[in-house]
Amino acid sequence: VNQQLQNRQGKHLQRRVSLLFQPVRQTGSMTAVAQARTFIDDFNAKYELAHEKFEDCFWGTKMALSGEYSAELLSETKKDMEDLLSDAETLAKAEQFMEETKDDEQTQKILKIIVRTCRCYTMPPEVKVVREETAKLESNLEMARNAMKLGYTLADGSFVEASSVALRNKLSTESEEAVRKASHEGLSSIGPFVLDNGFLEIVKQRNRLAKQLGFIDYYDYKVTGAEGFGKDKLFHMLDGLQEGTRPIMVQARQEFAHRYGEDALQPWNMPFKMKGSIVKQMDPYFPFSMAVERYVRSYAAMGITYSGATMNLDLLDRPKKYSNGFCHW
């Protein structure tokens, strides 16, 4: 079962700057804080409108819903949202209000979030053109991938249509090796498909964008925006992790092959040998009928509530639907 979750918080739809709705304590200049508050509320209202349009289109496109959803509209709504976040005047105003409200801690905290968010999207006009071209290529590839016919071929030559979710499940639970191998081949067909449908051009365009902004490549650009440091530092950290854990991995594979045979290391055999029987034994304890209740209870136990929210749940696997489980808000 492909669990797709979308949480829409009503008027509080994905506020990355969620603190904006909390009352501002006017401990600094009353005029400056009041003006900052007006700016914050105006920014938030515009962002909510732009983001909700994008999210509605994203959801309808990814879930293959009926209606006026398309790669073009998805690119357009994404561009509108990013244009708002990359507006130079908005960033300048936020920075100005930060200077004028230094003695108001809450206002400063909110404005810092706005400034950091806007800086992630700020780029010269010529680079924005590259970003918009890339977004269109990405949307076209996503639509093509959603429409891709996936499945596996049986020994008699018959083709069984199955999503990537179903194919991965086969690798873990199917007792017949030939079917597992066929499922693995079905999954492996995704790579050549995306290469034939523009993925390499997307990589080129992404790297072109990043280099124009002064980064090594697109990965360096994204890591820096998300983590605050570049890919060189990240790879240095990961190299240490890899070097420290590799001997354990090598030993585990040797023991695995000794226990189940060398063929157990094949990619279509390893998932089944590692957890196939356990998955079947656990299935009765995790029935699909309890999926929503367990979801809500799990988050409630972490102190996350959905009071007043509207949730769209699309839990069933079907053709042309985005097959990676995700929660978008």
N, C-alpha and C positions, 0 to 999 in steps of 0.2 A: 504494500500500500504506500502510495506516495503522499506523504503528508505535506500539504502546502498551507501555510498559515499567514494570514494577513491581519494585522491589528490596526484598526482605524480608531483613533481616540476622539472621534467627534470633532469638536472645535479645537481639540489639542492634538491635531494630526501631526505626527513627527516634528516636534519642536526640538531641534538640535540645540536651540537656545531656550530650553524649557523654563528657565528662571524668569523669562521676560514677563510672565503674567503675575509674578509676585509683587506686592506693593513695594515701591521704592521708599526707603526711609530717607527723608529729606534732612540730612544732617549737615550738608554742605550748602553751597549757594542755592537758595530756593529757586531762583530763576534758572540757573544752569541745570539743576536736577530735574526741574519740571520740563524743560526743553528736551533734555536727554530722554525722559520718560516718553514724551510725545514721539520722539524719533524712534525709540525702541518699539512702541506700539504700532507705529506706521510700518516699520520694517517687518515686524512679525506678521501683520495682516497681509502684506504683499507676498511674503514668503509662503504663508499658509495657502493662499490662493494658487500661486504658481506650483507649489509642491503637490497640492491635492490633484490638480489637473494631470501632472506627470504621473502620480501614483495610480490614479484611475486608469490611465492609458497603459501604464506598466502592467497592472494587474490584468486588465482585459486582454492585452497582447500575450502575456506569458501564459495565462490560463486558457488561451484560445477560445475566448468567449465570443458570442455573436454580438454584432454591433459595429460601429465605425472605428475599429481599431486597425492600425497599420504601422509598418516600420516608419513611414514618413511622419505620421502623427506623433509617434513615440519620440522621434528625433526632435520634432518641433517643440513639444512640451518640455523636453529635457533642456533644449536650448533656451527657452524662455526662463526656466528656473535658474540655469547657470548664468544667464545674462544679468539677472537680478543680483546674484551673489558676486558677480565680477564687476559690478558697477563702481567706477572709480569715485564718483561723487558720494556714494553711500559709505565707502571705506573712509574717505576723507572726513566726512561728518562724524563717523564713529570715533575716529582718532582725535578729532577736535573735542568731542564731548568727554573723552577720557582725560584730556588735559584739564578740562574745566570742572570735573567732578572728582578730583583725586581724593577728597576727604569723605566720599560716600562709598563705602566698601561694596555694598550690593550692586549699585549702579556700575561700578568699576568691573565687577565680576561679569556682569551681563555684557557690557561693551567689549570686554576682552574676548568673549566667545564670538561676538559678531565680527570683530576685527580678524581673529584667527580664521574664522570660516571664510570671510571674504578674500583674505590673502591667498587662501588655497585655490581660489578660482580666478584671481586677478592675473591677467596676461595681456601683452600687446595685441592690437587689432589683427596683425598678420598671423599671430599664433592662434587667436580665436578662430580664424578661418580654418586652420588645420584641425583644430578640435572639432569644429562642426562637421567637417568632411569625414573625420574619423567616426563620429557618432552615427552618421548615416551608414557607413560601412558596417559598423557594429550591429545596428538595427537590422540591416539586410541579412547579415549572417545569422542573427538570432531567429529571424523569421524562417530562413531556409532550414536551419537546424530543427526548429519545431516541426517542420513539415517532412523531415527526413523519415523514410520508411525503415524502421529498425526491426530486427528479429534474428532468428537462427534457422539454419537449414538442417533437417534431419537426414539420417542415413539414406532414406528412400528418395531424397531430393525435394521433399515438400518443405515449404517455407512457413515458419510459424512467426507471425508478427508479435513483437514484444517491445516494450519501452526499455530504456536503459535501466530503469528501476527493476523491472521484471528480470532482465538479463543478469543484473548483479545478484538478485535473489537466487537465481538458478545456480550461480557459482558457489553459493553457500549451502544450498539445501538439496540440489539435485543429486541423486545417488548414482546416476548413470554418467560415466566419464565422457562419453561421446557427446552427450547433450551439453555438459558443462563446457567442453571444448568449443562446441558450436556457438554457445552463448558468449564465450570469450571472443571468438572471431567476430561475432555481431557487434560487441562493444568496440572492438579494435577498428571497425569500419568507420567510426566517428572521426578519427584523426584524419585519414585521407579525404573524407567528405568536407571537413571545415577548411582544409588546405585548398581544395578545389573551389571553395566558395568565398575566397577573399581574406582568409585569416592572415596570410603573409603580408598582404597589403596593409592590413590593420596594424600589424607589428611595426612595419616600416613607418607608417604615419604616426603612431604613438611615440616611437623613438625620435622621429623628426620633431614632434612637438616638444618633447622633454629637452632635447639638445638646444632648441631655440630658447628655452627658459634657463639654460645653463647647467642642466643635469647630465649625468653620464648617459642615462637612457630612461625609458619610461618606468622601469622598475625602481630605479633610484629616485625618480620624481614622486612616485606613489608612496614609497617607504618613508621618504623625508616628510611628506605631508601628514602621514598617519602616525609616525613614531617620533619625529623630530630629529632623526639622524639618518644618514645615507646608507646605501646598500653595502659600502665597504665595511662599515662598522658592523652591520648586521651579519654579513658573511664571515667576518672575523669571529663573531660570537657563535655562529652556526658551525664553523670549522672546528671549533673546540668541542662542541657537542657531538659532532660526527666522529671525530677522532676518539673521543672518550667512550662512545657507545658502540663503535663498529666492531671491536672484538667480541662484545656480547652478542651482537647480531650474527656474526660469522659462526660462533659457537652454537647459537640457537638453531641456525639452519643445518649445521652438521648433525646435531642431535635429532632434528626433525626428519632429515633424510635417513638417518640410521634407524629410526623407529618405523617410518612409513614407506621407505624406499625412495630412490632418487626422483622418481616420477612425481612424488608428492610436492617437489619444488616447482613444478610447472604452474604457471599463473592460473590455470583453470582447475587445478587440484588443491592448491594450498588453502584457499578460503574454506573449502568443504572439509578438508582434513583437520583444519584448526578449530572449526566451530559448527560444522554441519549438524552433528547429532545434538549438540547443545541447543542450537536454535530450535529444533523441533521439540525438544523437551520443554523449552521455555514458552513456546507459543500458547499453550493453554492458559498461562498466567498473564498474558498480555493480549487479550482479545480485542479486536478492532472496535467492538461495541463500547469499550471503555476508554477509547483513545482521547476523546474530548475531555472527559472527566479527569483522567490522569494528567492531561496537559494543564488544566486549570489548577488542580490540586498541587502539582509540582511548583508552579509559579507562586501560588498563594503561600506555600511553605517558605518561599524565599522573600515573602513580604511584597510581592508584585501583584497588584489587584487590577481588575478591569472594570471597576465601577463606572457606569455611565458610558462605557465604550461600545462600539459596534464592531463585531468580529466577523470577517468573511472567511469561512473555512472551506477549503477545496481538497478533500482528503483522498479522493478516488483517482486511480490511474486511468488515463484515457489517451487516445491518439492526439498528437499535435500539442499536447500540454507540456509546458516546461517541466522537465522530469527531475530537476534537482530540488530537493526539499529546501524551503526557505521561509523565513518570516520577514515580511516587509511591512514597514509602517510609515 
